Amino acid sequence: MPRPWIILFVLLGGALLGFEFVQRLYMENSGSSHITQLKAEISDLEERLEAQKKENQRLLLELKDAIEKPVAATTPETPPAPPPPPADPTLESMAAQVAKLRKLEFKRPLQFVGAPFPDIAQRTTEDVQEAISEDEGERRQRAYSAMGFVTDPFDYRWALSGLRNEQEGWFYDAPTATLYTNEDTSLKLPEARSRMVRALMEALLEQNYGLGDPGLGDSHNEDRAMAAFCLLGGDAQLVQLHYSLSDVAGSSGGGSAGTPPPFYEAPIFMRERQNFPYDGGMVFHEAVRQQPDSGKPGFLDSVYTRLPVSTAEIMHPEELYFAPEPFSPIDFEWDDLDVAGESPIASNVAGELNVMLLMKVVEAPDIAEQIGHGWRGDRYLIYPGAENASDHVFWRSTWATAEDAREFASGIQKSLTFRFSIPVQKRYLTDAGFIVDDPARTLRIRTSADGKTVQVVNASSDTFADALEAKLGLP
């Protein structure tokens, strides 16, 4: 719509031009016969000019009003506001949803307590220290070093509690059914909700099946403890995934996910073991859910009543756990373990998982997995070395086929020679096995008559190596 003042100036200009034109004509024709007609036209123009002045005056008043009271700008029509997102979930509502997803019930209602992360970390550390004595922690560290799982001394209990805090950031006290959560965690964030599902799942499964952390479990067979924990970890991982897919809670983007700080002091070997129950366990649970009867009520519970007893079953469920005959690994035992007046400081099972992790140091991951495949049982014993000397290792393992055993013997030979910087020489390869009697280290790798059992002696003296073989060696 044209502005009033623009119209005003156009009309004024037109009127003035018209007046000047008529006046000029009058002057040019004042003496002609048309004077009377021109006078009439001039009179008419004067009347019209007077009327235009009045109209201009009216327009000026409108212009003044427009300046004093501006016309409101026209705004485009705004679309309706979207509906507000669902309310942020509470821990109680999340616990109910997790229980529904997993089709279990909390046998005891959970108590939720928010606490600063340092307080939670302290609870975790105290829990580890209560379960594992300082002496036992040192024994485990020495065993890991002697086996070659780690290269440098470290504080086992400190590393374990640090990894648990880094991975979890919460603490579940089973006796009181209390879940201590990081008070900085905001459930407005999907990442925080997903992380909390794992905490709720582990509390739920602990209440129903009594499973716990493998690092606190059976020090006589850590492989069995790890396999059992894989049921919990894999179950929690799957429910965590399903919850994330169905998570429709709104996120305002505010707050913190409460992610614990990274822990840099744990060796890679322990870090990989800490992750395995979730990644490996989820693969196992996927295989469980592919079984023909998996849809029947109670099928998953039946798995918890027959726990896997080795990480080999977790890694090869179809081949071992769901085999027509349940898998039962060979557990080597000896009546008397004292050798040359010394008792072992550690007696444990490596299992397929640890074999694979050990081989990954010197082989590509796929080759390391191939070397570990075919494991059917093992036991390693660690004996204290003499003063200023490293500890001794006696390790016996059995394999599904002679070819599996040969692959392991070749792999462990490569691992030991790499570790102790011993160049392989032809004279070390004898009919009795791989034999190295070096002043710095004695290595002896022998195979049983049927080719399926491999015996490894890794001693800091040939005298103790002789004693180990005489007391515990292959017939």
Buried (B, 14 or more C-beta within 10 A) or exposed (E): EEEBBEBBEEBBEEBEEBBEEBEEBBEEEEEEEEEEEBEEBBEEBEEEBEEBEEEBEEBEEEBEEEEEEEEEEEEEEEEEEEEEEEEBBEBEEBBBBBBEBBEBEBEEEBEBBBBEBEBBBBBBBEBBBEBBEEEBBBBBBBBBBBBBBBEEEBBBBBBBBBBBBBBBBBBBBBEEBBBBBBBBBBBBBBBBBBBBBBBBBBBBBBBBBEBBBBBBBBBEBBBBBBBBBBBBBBBBBBBBEBBEEEBEBEBEEEBBBBBBEEBEEBBEBBBBBBEBBBEBBBBBBEBBEEBEEEEEEEBBEEBBEEBBBBBBBBBBBEEBBBEEEEBEBBBBEBEEBEBBEBEBBBBBBBBBBBBBBBBBBBBEEEBBBBBBBBBBBBBBBBBBBEEEEBBBBBBBBBBBEBEBBBBBBBBBBBBBBEBBEBEEEEEBEEEEBBBBBEEEBBBBBBBBEEBBBBBBBBBBBBEBBBBBBEBBBEE
